């Protein structure tokens, strides 16, 4: 009798713990992370599980130029995109390891892939199929996208093995007394002017810029830059807080106000917005 009661009690405790975990999981999710995929669009996925992105496959992407901010050490999406659409990729990233990764790619242009992609965010150069790409396809701008043209602090991640730095330092609870490097930032209008591009030349932009995407997107819309597709990682959702939820809610409403529709999310931090 006692054993049965104890067994039932333990079962109830385990179930309670399980449901508490489920409740905590959903409580720490922003409503946007639970959004359902929109129907009626030809969605495709390019790149690795870590660095890949979903986009709308359109014929108008052929021979286009896109901006890809946040290269890191996984260029799988960009290389597959450039190969598929014979496109030009404007990489924007000032971090030393990303710059090294870019030049290793450039040195290997013309080579086929020799190995599978690795798990995680650091890809070996010989995992990329660079057969059909030329130097003109891959341009690097060693700056950070921002809403001002200035020199600023680029805060280091708490894990030194990680490559991504952050302007707003959400990775370190927004503190200002953590390690940083100094980099030059650039606004969208200055970038376009420097590269002799117009606002209508860019049909797609990919933003993986560690929290700076919110300020940057607001500045883009204020200056009339509205690419048809925005692939954006709301990095702050990876460390849930009242502040991060408030900021993501804010920028989502601005996207809606600028006629963007959320088509897909990976349920964590990656989002695809499309301007109809």
N, C-alpha and C positions, 0 to 999 in steps of 0.2 A: 504494500500500500504506500509506504513512505517512498520507496524507489520510484514507483509510478508517478507520484506527486512531484518528486524531484526532477524526474525526466521531463514531465510536462512543463514544469517551471523553467527549466533550462531551454526548452524549445521556445517558450514564450519570450524569454529574454533574447534569444538569437533572432527571433522574428522581429522583436521590437527594435533591436540594434540595426537589422537590415532596413526596416522601414524608416528609421531615423536617418540612415545614410542616404536613402533615396530622397527623403524630404530635404536634407541638407544640400544634396546635389542640385535639386530643382530650385531651391531657394537661392543658390549662388549662381543661377543662370539668368542672364538678361533675356527678356522676352524675344529679342531679335535672334538669339541663338536657337530658338525653337521654331523659327519661321519655316514654313513648308516651301518646297521648291515650286517655282512658278511653272505653269504648263504652257506649251505652245512655242517654246524656243529651242533651237538646235544647240544644245549645250554639249561641250566637249571638255575633256580634262587633259592638260599637257604638263609633263614634268613628273618629278618624284612625289611620293606621298608627303614628304616633308616640305619641299619647295614648289610643288605643283599648284596649278590654279585652274578653276573652271571658268570658261568664257563662252560667249555666244559665237558660234562659227558662222561667219558671214563672208561672202565673196569680196566685199569691199575692203577686207583686211589684206588682200593681196597687194604686195609691193608697198605696204604702208610703213609709217614710222611710229613707234610707240615709246613711251617713257616707262622705264622700269627702275623704280627707286628701292634700294635695299638689295644689293647683289649678294652680299655675304659670301658663302663658299658653296652655294648651290644655284647654279645658273641653268638648271635643267629646263625650267619653263621657258626661259628666254631663248635658249638654243633651239628647242623644239619649235617654238613659235617662229623664230627667224627662218628655220629650215622649211617649215610648212607653208609659210606665206611669202617667202623671199623678202622678208621685212628687215627694216633697220631698227636696232634696239639702242635706245639712249639710256645706258646705265647711269644712275646717279648714286654714288656711294663714296664717302671720304675715309672709310675705315681701312687701315693698313692691310689687314688680311684680305679684305675684299679686293683691294687694288692688286695685290699679289696674285689672287685667283684669276682676275681678269687678264693679266699679262701672261699667265701660264696658258690660258685659253688661246690668246692671240698667237703664242708661240707654237700652238698645236693645230692651227687652222689647216683644214684639208685632210686631217686624219680621221679614219673611221673609229667608232667605239670598239674597245677591246675587252671591256668588262661590263658587268651589270652595275646599275646604280647601287650605292651603299645605303644602308639604313641610317637615317639621321641627316644632319644639315651640312656635312662636309663631303663633297663629292670628289672622287679622283678625276683628274683631267681626262684620262683615257676612258671614262664612262660616257663621255659626250660624243655624239656623232657630229663631227665638224667637217664632214666631207664636202658639203656644198656651200660652206660659209666662207666669206672673205672679210678682210679687216673692215671694209666699209659697212658690213652688217652690224658690227658691234662697236659702239662708241662709248667711252667712259668719261663722265664728268665727275671729278673728284671733289664734290661739294655735297652739302646736306640740303634737302628741300625744306623750306621754311617760309614764313610770311614776311621775312626781312632779309636784306642783303647785309650780312654782318659776320664778324668773327664771334663764335660762341663756344660754349662748353658742350662737349659730346661725352656724356657720362658712361663709364665702363660698366658692363654687366657684373653682377655679384659673383658669377662663376667665370673665372678667367678662361675656361675652355670655350666659352660662347663668344661669338664674333660680333653680335649686334650691340651697338652703343645707342644711347638715347638722349635727345635734347631735353625732354621733360623729366627724365630719370624716374619713370614709374617703377622700374625694376628694383630701385632702392628706396621705395616708399616716398618718392618725390623729394628726397633730401638733397641738400646742396653741398654736403661735406664729404662726398665720395670721390673716388678717382675719376679723372676725365682727361681727354685730349682736347686741344683746340682745333676747330675746323672752320672753314668758310661756308656760310649758307647762301642759298640762292632762291629767289622767288620765281614763280612760273613765268612771269613776263620777261624777267631778265634772262631766264634760260632760253626761252623761245627766241628772243632777240639775239642772244649770243650764237645760237645755232642757225639763225636765219630761217626760222620756221614761223608759221602763222598759227593762230588758235585752232583753225580748222584742219590743220595738217595731222593732228594727233587723234585717232579714233579710239585709242585705248591707253589707259595709264594703270600701272600696277604700283601699289603703295604698301611697302613693308618697312615703315620708317619709325617703328618703336614709339608710337604715341604722338609723333609730330603730325600725323596725317590729318588730325582734326583742324589744327590751326592752318595747315597748308590748304586743305580743301576750302575752308571759308575764304581764304585769300584768293583762291582760284575762281570761285564763283563771283566774288566782288569784282574781279577783273575780266569777267566774261569768258573764262575758259571752262568749257563744259564738254569733255570728251564723251563719246557715245557709251563707252564701257569704262567702269571704274572697278578695278579689282583691288580691294583694300583689306588689310589686316588691322582690325582694331585691337592692337597689342595689349592694351590695358585690360581687356576682358580675360587675359590669361592670369591676371592677379586681381580677382574680383574685389571691388570695394564700392562704397557709396559714390565716391568721386568718379571712379571709372564708369560706373553705370550712368551717372548723370551726364558725363561728357559724351558717351556713345549715343544716348537718347537725344542729346542736343544736335549732334552732327547728322544723325539719321533724319531728323525733322528737316534740317536744312537741305539734305539730299532730296527729300520728298518735295519740298518747296521749289526745288529746281528741276522738277519733273523726272526724277529718277525713281525706278522701281527696284526693289530688292528681289532678285531672281533666285538666289541660292546662297546658303551658308553651309559651312562644314560642321556647324553646331558648336564651334569653339570661337574662332576669331576671324576666319576668312569669310569675306562677303563679296558677292558680285552684284553690282548695281548697273542698271541699263536705262539709257535715256531713250524713250519712245518718240 
